[in-house]
């Protein structure tokens, strides 16, 4: 009987070795893509050129912050408030305020999707991204996040030719919005981040932390014009 059990074990080990391992693939997005704070109903888009499964992943770094109310509500890409001390919603830094028009997302968060998939919050509002922190970071890194975690349990995958769009979560007019998010993606997305600072009316510089001497862009994040130029240059 012992000999029989050993043979069975060897059989299953051999069978397992014969099953090909399919590694999760990373969904590529345009690097150095700027999403203005005014992008609440239309934002930068990109084309999916292959099929992707729910288990495939997204990795990227996002720098910057957006303001939704003329300086009265500023949040990072996870929708976590970074200022002022008390927002127009009565919240404080380290807290969130839900977007009642898009359940499951928080105001100011970076969204990804389209009219079919809906628009979903890319980075969760968790402690790692500043929840509960009175000084939340504005440089966030997403690493190997399954697409199903972003698009929800009913997500069945992306097909080649799908157009995806980045937006900012807001349930009011964009007329008083400012700031921007800058998206970086590369093989070193886990360690390469946008070292951003945001103050309305001041210039901010994005820096590749892996290659600190490389200056990507100088831009006035309180205006939308540089975003348009940068987007066109990078996607042309």
C-alpha positions in Angstrom: 0.0 0.0 0.0 2.9 2.3 0.8 4.4 1.7 -2.6 1.0 2.4 -4.2 0.7 5.8 -2.4 4.2 6.8 -3.5 3.3 6.0 -7.1 0.0 8.1 -6.9 2.0 11.0 -5.4 4.5 10.9 -8.3 1.7 10.7 -10.8 0.0 13.9 -9.5 3.4 15.7 -9.3 4.1 14.8 -12.9 0.6 15.9 -14.0 1.1 19.2 -12.2 4.4 19.8 -14.0 2.7 19.2 -17.3 0.1 21.9 -16.8 1.3 25.2 -18.3 1.5 28.1 -15.9 -0.1 31.3 -17.3 1.3 34.4 -15.6 -1.0 37.4 -15.2 -0.2 40.1 -17.7 -0.1 43.8 -17.1 -2.5 46.1 -18.8 -0.4 48.9 -20.4 -1.5 52.5 -20.1 0.2 55.6 -21.7 3.0 56.7 -19.4 3.3 60.3 -18.3 -0.5 60.7 -18.9 -2.0 63.8 -17.3 -5.6 63.7 -16.1 -6.8 67.3 -15.3 -9.1 67.9 -12.3 -11.7 69.1 -14.8 -11.9 65.7 -16.4 -15.2 64.7 -14.7 -17.3 63.9 -17.7 -14.6 63.4 -20.4 -10.9 62.6 -19.9 -7.9 61.2 -21.7 -8.5 57.8 -23.4 -6.3 54.9 -24.6 -6.9 51.8 -26.7 -6.6 48.3 -25.4 -4.8 46.3 -28.1 -5.0 42.8 -26.7 -7.5 40.7 -24.7 -7.2 40.7 -20.9 -8.6 38.4 -18.3 -10.0 39.5 -14.9 -6.9 38.0 -13.3 -4.6 40.2 -15.4 -3.2 43.2 -13.5 -2.6 47.0 -13.5 0.5 48.6 -12.0 1.2 52.3 -12.1 2.3 55.3 -10.1 0.1 58.4 -9.8 1.3 61.7 -8.6 -0.5 65.0 -7.8 -3.8 66.1 -6.4 -7.0 67.6 -7.6 -9.2 70.3 -6.1 -13.0 70.2 -6.7 -14.1 73.4 -5.1 -11.8 76.4 -5.6 -9.4 75.3 -2.8 -12.1 73.9 -0.5 -11.7 70.2 -1.3 -8.4 68.7 -2.4 -7.8 65.0 -2.7 -5.2 62.5 -3.8 -5.8 59.8 -6.5 -7.4 57.5 -3.9 -10.0 60.1 -3.1 -8.4 60.8 0.3 -8.6 64.4 1.4 -5.3 66.3 1.7 -6.7 69.8 2.4 -7.9 72.2 3.6 -8.2 71.6 7.4 -12.0 71.5 7.0 -13.4 71.0 3.5 -16.7 72.3 2.1 -18.2 68.9 2.9 -17.2 69.2 6.5 -14.4 66.5 6.2 -10.7 66.7 7.2 -7.4 65.5 5.8 -7.2 61.7 5.9 -10.9 61.3 5.4 -13.1 60.6 2.3 -16.4 61.9 1.0 -18.5 59.5 -1.2 -19.6 60.4 -4.6 -23.4 59.7 -4.3 -23.8 59.9 -8.1 -21.2 57.0 -8.6 -21.6 54.6 -5.6 -18.3 52.9 -4.7 -16.2 55.9 -5.5 -15.0 58.8 -3.4 -14.9 62.4 -4.5 -11.6 63.4 -6.1 -10.5 59.8 -6.9 -9.0 58.7 -10.2 -11.5 56.7 -12.2 -11.0 54.3 -15.1 -13.7 52.8 -17.4 -16.1 53.6 -20.2 -19.8 53.9 -20.7 -20.2 50.1 -20.9 -18.1 49.1 -17.9 -18.9 52.1 -15.9 -16.3 54.2 -14.2 -14.5 52.7 -11.2 -12.0 53.9 -8.6 -8.5 52.7 -9.5 -6.8 53.1 -6.1 -8.8 52.0 -3.1 -9.2 54.5 -0.2 -7.1 52.6 2.3 -4.5 53.4 5.0 -1.6 52.7 2.6 -2.8 55.6 0.5 -3.4 58.0 3.4 -6.8 57.0 5.0 -6.6 58.1 8.6 -3.4 60.0 8.0 -3.6 63.8 8.7 -0.9 64.3 6.0 -1.9 61.9 3.2 0.7 61.3 0.4 0.1 62.6 -3.1 2.3 60.0 -4.7 0.7 56.6 -4.8 1.8 53.3 -6.3 -0.5 50.6 -7.4 1.2 47.2 -7.9 -0.2 44.1 -9.6 -3.8 45.0 -8.8 -6.1 42.4 -10.5 -8.4 44.0 -13.0 -11.3 42.3 -11.3 -10.6 44.2 -8.2 -10.9 47.5 -10.1 -13.9 46.7 -12.3 -15.8 44.5 -9.9 -17.0 40.9 -9.5 -19.1 41.0 -12.7 -16.1 41.9 -14.9 -15.4 39.3 -17.5 -12.3 40.8 -19.2 -11.3 43.4 -21.8 -11.2 42.7 -25.5 -8.9 44.1 -28.1 -10.2 47.4 -29.4 -11.8 48.5 -26.1 -11.4 52.2 -25.4 -10.7 53.1 -21.7 -10.9 56.5 -20.3 -9.5 58.2 -17.1 -11.7 60.6 -15.2 -11.9 62.3 -11.9 -14.8 61.5 -9.5 -17.0 64.6 -8.9 -20.7 65.0 -8.7 -20.8 68.8 -9.4 -19.7 71.1 -12.1 -16.0 71.2 -13.1 -15.9 75.0 -13.4 -14.2 75.3 -10.0 -11.9 72.3 -10.4 -8.1 72.5 -10.7 -5.0 70.4 -10.2 -4.2 67.2 -12.0 -3.0 63.6 -11.7 0.0 62.4 -13.6 0.2 58.7 -14.4 3.5 56.8 -14.8 3.8 53.2 -15.9 6.9 51.1 -16.7 8.5 47.9 -15.7 9.6 49.8 -12.6 6.2 51.2 -11.8 6.5 49.8 -8.2 9.5 52.0 -7.5 9.2 54.8 -10.1 6.8 57.4 -8.8 5.9 60.9 -9.6 7.3 63.1 -6.9 4.7 65.8 -7.1 3.7 68.8 -5.1 0.5 70.7 -5.6 -0.4 74.2 -4.7 -2.9 76.2 -6.8 -1.0 78.7 -9.0 2.4 77.2 -8.5 4.4 75.2 -10.9 5.0 71.5 -10.1 7.7 69.3 -11.4 7.4 65.5 -12.1 10.5 63.5 -11.4 11.4 59.9 -12.2 12.8 58.6 -8.9 14.7 55.8 -10.6 16.4 58.3 -12.9 16.3 61.5 -10.8 18.2 63.6 -13.3 15.5 63.1 -15.9 13.1 65.9 -15.9 9.8 64.9 -17.5 7.8 68.1 -17.5 7.3 71.4 -15.8 3.6 72.3 -15.8 1.2 74.7 -14.1 -1.2 72.2 -12.6 -3.8 74.9 -11.8 -4.6 75.2 -15.5 -5.8 72.7 -18.1 -3.9 73.8 -21.2 -0.6 72.1 -20.4 -2.5 68.8 -19.9 -3.9 69.0 -23.4 -0.5 69.6 -25.0 1.2 66.9 -22.9 -1.5 64.4 -23.7 -1.2 65.1 -27.5 2.6 64.9 -27.5 2.6 61.6 -25.7 -0.1 59.9 -27.7 0.8 61.2 -31.1 
